[in-house]
Amino acid sequence: MTGIVLTDVTRIHRGGAPAVANLSLEIPAGAFCVLTGPAGSGKSTLLRLIAGVEPLTAGVIEIGDAVRQSWRAGRDDVAELVDPQSLRPRRTLYDNMSHGLTTHGLSRKDAQERVLRAADDLALAPALARRPAQVSAGERSRAALARAFTRRPRALLFDEPLANLEPRERLALRRRIRELHRASGVTTVYATHDVADALALADLLVVMENGAVVEAGPPAELYDRPRRRRAAELLGAPPMNILPVRANQTGLSLEDGTHLGGASVMTTAVYAYLGVRPERLFVLDDASPQPGAKLPVTVEEVEAAGADVYVHGRVGAHPVTARLTGRPEIGPDGRVVLGARREHLHMFDVESGERL
Ligand SMILES: Nc1ncnc2c1ncn2[C@@H]1O[C@H](COP(=O)(O)OP(=O)(O)OP(=O)(O)O)[C@@H](O)[C@H]1O
């Protein structure tokens, strides 16, 4: 197995701002690394640079002994970009999957065995004789995935492979990708803006913005204890609520004096940003656990979306969103008091954005 080491990687398109800027990252051998971040943050560009289909402006990408630099193109059989668009339209799925295997030294029989095994693994057998235009979007995605696996590259690269699939198929293929990764152990880099996919798949999660890494680490750490305010905001849908507060021994309050609760998380007085994820808020009543903070919310909108109910409103002048499991009872004054447990409160430095 081979890891991927990126050192000061930069890609500048002609006349543009850097799509990837001085980015360094070490992806251990066999890891499932997920790149996430908003549109335009550089995820696809980074994948294309690793795949070698786009040239580097500066920096080095090492995939084992295969080294890519701006002045030296790397080998193109090292990292495989899984892309349904690149299936050849005039060939059957079988031919698409077997193409190139025999020229890379496999016997016809071994190539056939490999293709049939991959087709079995991805439930593609009935569609093998058809062309890409004659199968569903899900089958095309699975065919691209099967083709990549048959080639046994050192690294597999995915760019939003679930984007155009219906929800049930999405979940099934997401699980399959994870299982195939576990079975093959091939180092994988996967780009998505979907937070749930990112958290479900990653061993190493990389939050990107403006072509740079905001924060990287195990997904549970980034979700539960983000080190940076920006990473906390980017890794959440809806994003983490952020309120500017004064915290001292008596508790937390907003600049207009609104008291947010008695249980302070700080021992000395500081001005900070309080962060709380929408899904960690609950309606405060007699049965609620002891809250670390209370938010008196003036409700502006309630969206009932199946199992989730989104409550949008304001605390003082600041917007707040809660994701609840039931419709809250809203008082005649249009208010509801929400709570969050102390362990679900995050404090960030006002200037640096670092976790306090
Ligand atoms: N061929 C190109 N020429 C000029 N600029 C480009 C080109 N490709 C990408 N960019 C710019 O580079 C930046 C990063 O784009 P990239 O597609 O890598 O982001 P992304 O995170 O994958 O976005 P998305 O989630 O929308 O796919 C963007 O500002 C984009 O406009």
The ligand as a Tripos MOL2 file, in Angstrom:
@<TRIPOS>MOLECULE
LIG
   31    33     1     0     0
SMALL
NO_CHARGES

@<TRIPOS>ATOM
      1 N1        -10.0460   25.3330  -15.8470 N.pl3     1 LIG1
      2 C1        -10.1320   26.3550  -15.0010 C.ar      1 LIG1
      3 N2         -9.7830   27.6050  -15.3600 N.ar      1 LIG1
      4 C2         -9.8440   28.6340  -14.4910 C.ar      1 LIG1
      5 N3        -10.2360   28.5170  -13.2080 N.ar      1 LIG1
      6 C3        -10.6020   27.3060  -12.7780 C.ar      1 LIG1
      7 C4        -10.5650   26.1590  -13.6330 C.ar      1 LIG1
      8 N4        -10.9870   25.0730  -12.9060 N.ar      1 LIG1
      9 C5        -11.2640   25.5210  -11.6600 C.ar      1 LIG1
     10 N5        -11.0270   26.8660  -11.5760 N.ar      1 LIG1
     11 C6        -11.1980   27.6960  -10.3700 C.3       1 LIG1
     12 O1        -10.4400   27.1110   -9.3330 O.3       1 LIG1
     13 C7        -11.1240   27.2020   -8.0830 C.3       1 LIG1
     14 C8        -11.2860   25.8120   -7.4640 C.3       1 LIG1
     15 O2        -12.1800   25.0540   -8.2600 O.3       1 LIG1
     16 P1        -12.5200   23.5340   -7.9730 P.3       1 LIG1
     17 O3        -13.4060   23.0530   -9.0840 O.co2     1 LIG1
     18 O4        -11.2650   22.8050   -7.7270 O.co2     1 LIG1
     19 O5        -13.3400   23.6270   -6.6090 O.3       1 LIG1
     20 P2        -14.2850   22.5490   -5.9170 P.3       1 LIG1
     21 O6        -14.0370   22.6710   -4.4720 O.co2     1 LIG1
     22 O7        -14.0720   21.2090   -6.5470 O.co2     1 LIG1
     23 O8        -15.7080   23.0920   -6.2880 O.3       1 LIG1
     24 P3        -17.0800   22.2710   -6.5800 P.3       1 LIG1
     25 O9        -17.5170   21.7100   -5.2560 O.co2     1 LIG1
     26 O10       -17.9980   23.3170   -7.1200 O.co2     1 LIG1
     27 O11       -16.7440   21.1880   -7.5940 O.co2     1 LIG1
     28 C9        -12.4420   27.9030   -8.3710 C.3       1 LIG1
     29 O12       -12.2950   29.2640   -8.0660 O.3       1 LIG1
     30 C10       -12.6290   27.6900   -9.8540 C.3       1 LIG1
     31 O13       -13.3860   28.7260  -10.4100 O.3       1 LIG1
@<TRIPOS>BOND
     1     1     2 1
     2     2     3 ar
     3     2     7 ar
     4     3     4 ar
     5     4     5 ar
     6     5     6 ar
     7     6     7 ar
     8     6    10 ar
     9     7     8 ar
    10     8     9 ar
    11     9    10 ar
    12    10    11 1
    13    11    12 1
    14    11    30 1
    15    12    13 1
    16    13    14 1
    17    13    28 1
    18    14    15 1
    19    15    16 1
    20    16    17 2
    21    16    18 1
    22    16    19 1
    23    19    20 1
    24    20    21 2
    25    20    22 1
    26    20    23 1
    27    23    24 1
    28    24    25 2
    29    24    26 1
    30    24    27 1
    31    28    29 1
    32    28    30 1
    33    30    31 1
@<TRIPOS>SUBSTRUCTURE
     1 LIG1         1 GROUP 0 **** ****
